[in-house]
Amino acid sequence: MKVWPGLHYPLGAVYDGSGTNFSLFSEVADRVELCLFDEDGAEQRLDLPEATGYCWHGYLPEVEPGRRYGFRVHGPWDLSRGHCCNPSKLLLDPYAKAVDGHVRWDEAVFGYLFDKGPDNRSDSDSAPFMPKSVVHQPHFDWTGDRRLQLPWHGTIIYEAHVKGLTARHPEVPEELRGTYAGLAHPAVVEHLKALGVTAVELMPVHFFIHDKHLVDQGLKNYWGYNSIGYFAPQNEYAADKRPGGVVAEFKRMVKTLHQAGMEVILDVVYNHTAEGNHLGPMLSFKGIDNAYYYRLTSDRRYYMDYTGTGNSLNMRNPHVLQLIMDSLRYWVLEMHVDGFRFDLAAALARELHEVDRLSAFFDIIQQDPVIGQVKLIAEPWDVGEGGYQVGNFPPGWTEWNGKYRDCVRDFWRGEDQTLGEFATRFTGSSDMYENTSRLPYASINFITAHDGFTLNDLVSYNERHNDANGEGNRDGESHNRSWNCGAEGPTDDAEVRLLREGQKRNFLATLMLSQGVPMLLGGDEIGRTQKGNNNAYCQDNAISWFDWDKLDADLLEFCRRLINFRRDHPVFHRRGWFQGRPIHGGDVGDIAWFTLEGERMAEEEWGFGPAKSLGVFLNGEAIPNPNPRGEPVTDHNFYVIFNAHHEPLNFTLPGMDWGKWWVKELDSRVGWLEESSSIEAGTQIKVEARSLVVLRHKPVA
């Protein structure tokens, strides 16, 4: 097969309708072989004929979409300099748009001999045990699709796992369960649409592998935080098993969700790869140019590890930055996704050892005309020194607000903390975001996420129960800020069950009534349990999958009404910060806080840790930001009462200046109230223990 010179850019395999151009970056290579595989697995090796700017390239007029391929890189094996080139190892293309097959854990996929140690090179051919890159078909009919560009302040995120969401759904055909096509099935789309969420945040879908130590135990890397292909959708989630068929299936899923009014956000893992540390496999980057792609220690046989996974990508090198930016742009421009949540984003910001908010990565994101305009969410921590960076990301970024999660959990389980902390989190965490010119929606508020207890388990377990993970229940967070309400795990105690249901509603209501962007963990709306497992990263089974047959219909209906309530009342999702100042020359501001006696909170009362109750007045007539057409935004006035005390309390409503008549909309002890009699200002109302009450101002009695 004749190889033409081709072009050095774009990198990867690009089909142009007549043939395919291949290009691979390696600064250390002496020679690069392109390896083509037929349907029977027979391999043909061809030298890429030219190198331009360290990009090895060639064009093959006979290669069409669906063809499987890989690379072999010839170059130095010099571990003292960080080089470990090994042409006996077949390597995945970092720019592959599709991957066929999976790693089979044979010693051959490692670059060294097990019995002699990591300094001794293995020359066993890894090709029979490696997945193959696939030349993909780039053409797709996107007719009618468009970026929704939903505003941040109106966004409600639903964190979901492609497989877990649909693996047991009775209305999804069996052959589609656990796939992109299954997620796009009308029954699933209708559930999400009826729930009222505006964005689906998918746990990692970049091609990833299942770690050998998990496979050896009969487990899998279910969560997928082990990427090795930053352009290729995970092929396990494809109903279409043809080589490259996954790409079109993913695109159809995105198009379907867009048609239903929902954006698609991807959880992406650019901080490390699946190749692990010096004892890990050689799958791609290690064999292409190890010293360039990874951050190495002073002893260059070893890796810097800010992620707890064995390695960290070297963001200081331009081709690494280019790889990530090309990947991000590809998912926006070609796959039409609407944003990204960056796993362990603090690791991306490290220039040397410190976390630098203005690192090259964030500078490039800021100026990029494509990536700078989509939704950007940071998980603002890593495992390195100084890695907890909540509140320190640049303007334009939103952040998972771990302080919100911790504060709200502690409040509702009755732990001592200041009411000032709770009030700050409820109103958008201005202490962390306002000083960088960010608005309340910079705070991605959440109570639960994939990492930790589900909502049901948060109110059902004091301790983790991770025995199924095979680590002696030593893995996972030990300090969960959870409370089992009086019994560990499932119970027939009616009083405990009633309390748990109320606590779920407290958490959900607090989340949806807080300023900022709420993120709901998928399955919490139907009462999903992981049976106390707070680290189900390796449980690709019923522990993690949604059990649709045990759906909690009452909780689901509560969630639907709660989300619709938030959507219908802009005072709960303002675009700007509360000021607390009087308006129109009167004595009523946009927000005011009250004691249970109905008096304004005094300064010294904010710091009293044992206090567990307070009320807040939200002025719907004092929303400063207009709608997109420049028209004023107005809403009802609301009074929200929080009682996290273990006993009922009598709350006195504020005086006439704040509103003469009120009606109850929600009591978390019982749910939504269809009809409620008017309550006059200054009246005492009983608020049950550990409950939340929402009252709406009624202008005329």
Secondary structure, DSSP 8 states (H G I E B T S, - for coil): ---B---S-S-EEEE-SS-EEEEEE-SS-SEEEEEEE-TT--EEEEE--EEETTEEEEEETT--TT-EEEEEEE--EEGGGTEE--TTS-B--TT-SEEES-----GGGSSEETTTEEEEE-----GGGS-EEE--------TT-------GGG--EEEE-HHHHHTT-TTS-GGGTTSHHHHTSHHHHHHHHHHT-SEEEES--EEE---HHHHTTT----S---EEEEEEE-GGG-S--STTHHHHHHHHHHHHHHHTT-EEEEEE--S--TT-STTS--SSHHHHHHHHHB-B-SSTTSB--SSSSS--B-TTSHHHHHHHHHHHHHHHHTT---EEEETTHHHHTBSSSSB-TT-HHHHHHHH-TTGGGSEEEE----SSTT---TT-S-TT-EEE-HHHHHHHHHHHTT----HHHHHHHHTT-HHHHGGGT--GGGEEE-S--SSS--HHHHTT-SS---GGGSSTT-SS-S------TTSSSS---HHHHHHHHHHHHHHHHHHHHSSSEEEEETTGGGT---TT-S--TT--STTTS--GGG--HHHHHHHHHHHHHHHH-GGGS-SS-----B-TTSS-BSEEEE-TTS-B--GGGGG-TT--EEEEEE-TT---S--TTS-------EEEEEE-SSS-EEEE---GGG-SEEEEEEETTTEE-S----EETT-EEEE-SSEEEEEEE-S--
